[in-house]
Amino acid sequence: LRVPWPHTPPIQYPWPMEAYLYQNDGEILHHLHAGDMACANSLAEAALAERPGSIHAQALLARVLLEDNREPEAWRLIQSLLADHGGDYAVYHRLDMLFQEAGDIDGRHAAWRRIVEDNPEDACARAYLERAEARQAPAAGEGV
């Protein structure tokens, strides 16, 4: 870490996003949990407009769309994320977080299965599907 001297230009540290944008997440999630989907959607779209290439902002908007029962729009955004950043592990990790946040174990499994069906050559998506299947199997046996 390098501390800048007084009267020198500011240094851009390599944070993934500015801290105030994460504060926007809290506001978006607050409206999402309160059921105010219009406000959550508006804030998520504004965050994406401010950071158009942001994986995080796109995934956050996809979550809002999924929870607002706007699946076709959410899936177009998810497919766009994969098309634009398919080789980036962060996309798969963020999508896995999205599927966990937006649904249950079965929903997570179904989401990864859908991605693998659409992109059968995607090894990373297959790995996440296998992980979801492994987590689904013990959960299915718990009620027995």
N, C-alpha and C positions, 0 to 999 in steps of 0.2 A: 504494500500500500504506500502510495506516495502522496504526501500532503502538499498541496500547492502553496507557494509563497504568496504573501499579500501582493495585490496589484498585478497578478498574473492572470491570464485567461483561464476560465474554468476548465477542468479536466473531465472528460466524459468517461466515467467508469463503466466497465462492461457489464452493467446490470441487464437482465433480459428485458425489463420494462421499468419505467419510472415508478417510484413508490406511489405517487398519487393515483396512478392507474389501477393499482391493486386496491386502493381505497374505493374506487368506483365499483370494483367487484363486490365489496361488502354492501354497497347500496343496491346494486343489481340483485344480489342474492336476497337481501331484505325484502324487496318488492316481489321477488319470485316466491319466497316462502309465505308472504302475506296474501298471495293470490292476485296481486296487481300485475297481470301479465302485460298489459299495454305499456305500463311504465318500465317494467323490466326489459321489455323488448326495445323500447325507445332508447333506454340507457345503453343496452348492449350494442345496438346499431351505431350509436354515437361513439362508443369505445372502438368499434371496428372501423368506423370512418376516420378516427384519429390515428389508428394503427392498422392500415389495410392489410399488411402482410403478416400480422401477428397471429401465430398459431393459437395463443391463449385467447385472444379476443374472438376469433372465429369459433373456437370450441365453446366459449361462454355463450355466444349467440345461439349456437346449435343446441346447447342445453336448454336455453329459454324456449326455443322453438319446440323442442321435444316435450317439455313440460306443459306447453300451451297446446299440445295435440296438433302441431303443425309439422307432422313427420315428413311429408314430401319436401318441404323447404329445408328442414334440418338435414335430411339425407343428401340433398343437393350440395349443401355447405360441407358436409362430411366428405363427400366424394371429391369436391373441389380441393379440400385440404389434402387429401391423399394424392390427387393429381399434381398439385403444386409442390408438395413437400414429401412425396412418397418415400424417399430414401432417408428421411430424417427420423431418427429414433424418437425424438421429442414428440412428433405427431402421434405415434402409436401410444406412447405413454400418456399423453394428454387425452386421447380418445378413450383409452381404458379408464382414466379417471372420470371422464364424462359419462361413460356407460355405467360406472359404479354409482355416480351421483344421481343419475337420472332414473335408475331402475333397480331391479332386484337381480339376483344371480341368473335367473332364466333370461331376463332382458339383456343382460350383458353378453351371455352366450349367444343369443339370437342376433345381436348386433354384430359380433365378430364373425358369426357364420355368414351373415349377409355380405360383409366386406370380402370374405374369402371367396364366396360364390361369385361376386362381381369381379374379383381380382385373384384368380386361382394361382397365379405365379408369385404372389406376394408372400414371401417366406416369413416376414415379420408379423404380418396379420395372422398367418397360420399358427405361429408360435403363441400369439395372444389367444387365439381360439382354443388351442390345446390347454393353455393355462385356465381359461374359463371353463372348459370341459372338466378339468381336474377339480376345480372348485365346486362345480355343479354336482358332481357325483357324490361327494360326502354329504352335501346339503340334501340331496334327494333321499339318502339313506337315514337321515336323522329321525324322521317320523316313524320308522319301522320299529 
